[in-house]
């Protein structure tokens, strides 16, 4: 699928890994991909966010304020899984932080969490919906806005913008100039 990504979109995913690592996250989340896309100067995502009045630094601050999408101990407890017990057993066997470190691959690359995988899948669907052969950062931004309940979607909503507003900004950005 990555062969369909524009250079800016590929760079956004690469930057997402750096952002995730700098925040101490064990995996790349949808919020990291969103921030990676927003941080690409001149990209469709950056220009669309500017149209919405959202600066990359402000978006990053809203993501930090919301916190990461993490395992929900309460939800796991409802199905009989005690997250703290699992964490204690894993750390006793593999060492402190082992459960969090398990997300990193042997090459040192961080894995995508389920929200980031879903974002990439939705970006592909957005490209198909807009009948384009390439996935650019605009598609990543549209996908982030569709991921209800995630830090990525909540960060955009933080500024008062729903899916429709984000889509309107992206479509207007595409209409203004060349795509990536």
Secondary structure by P-SEA (a helix, b strand, c coil): ccccccaaaaaaaaaaaaaaaaaccccccaaaaaaaaaaccccaaaaaaaaacccaaaaaaaaaaaccccccaaaaaaacccaaaaaaaaaaacccccccccccccccbbbbcaaaaaaaaaaaaaaaaaccccccaaaaaaaaaaccccaaaaaaacccccaaaaaaaaaaaaaacccc
